């Protein structure tokens, strides 16, 4: 937006009063720092879905929500936040009330305001940028006019990758993100795979620099992600761009064929499968790496297209506010 001649400011806060920071979080950001917001109709206020309470403070400014994760919005409700944490960790639902109290105390002790846009009417007063079909469907369910929403997905950087060299040098490596998995269950799966194929290597994508993570993806044949997909997750996009085949859950945005465009046979209803069944699928995926590679071409193409269309989609948003129209 700055390159297009717009005057852009960053302002910092977290469900609370404006923070007194001295420099921008990202050193390559061209925006200026701001410590107040002028509430007039010539200005545009863009927030993520995580902290929409900003829009309740001002009446005249044009309001925009950029939806990066539907989960982050829903978890503004402490009960939902507590429930999702308990379920995600595979713990007893009996612990949800205790976690709810903990979340409430955290909000109180940090003076975190729990104000956010809740009603359809409040949401309808905003312009919405959605980053995946999963979020778009949610906005439609909240009766947001389709003319007041458009696609805008933050792309990932993809280095120059030589397909032939990358594929030829793949190893029998299976990588996964422990933060997104029920590790108690997945550990059982790994034990079964290792018992049958001692040469297979499991690598967890944790405590790594970004370069180290990309190096693992460059060598791995398979990326496993049985976590929840609140949007277009970064690591699956990086994995498929580095010619990893992937298997996912059917949760969140992974459930549809637009956001994660891979065949349904690679999206597992893993809760209904035994550890042995999942282990056998992983083994087959490693053994059939080359034969399955083409099934992920559409996903790779989608990731590349997100880079190409990002600037065009920003143009659409600017056009909407300057000319009052925006074609999807």
PyMOL commands that set and color helices and strands:
alter all, ss='L'
color gray80, all
select helices_A, chain A and resi 49-56+70-74+78-88+93-109+120-124+133-141+146-148+163-168+178-180+183-196+210-219+234-241+253-255+264-266+270-272+275-287+289-323
alter helices_A, ss='H'
color red, helices_A
select strands_A, chain A and resi 9-10+32-33+44-48+62-67+127-130+149-151+173-176+201-204+222-225+245-248
alter strands_A, ss='S'
color yellow, strands_A
deselect
rebuild
show_as cartoon
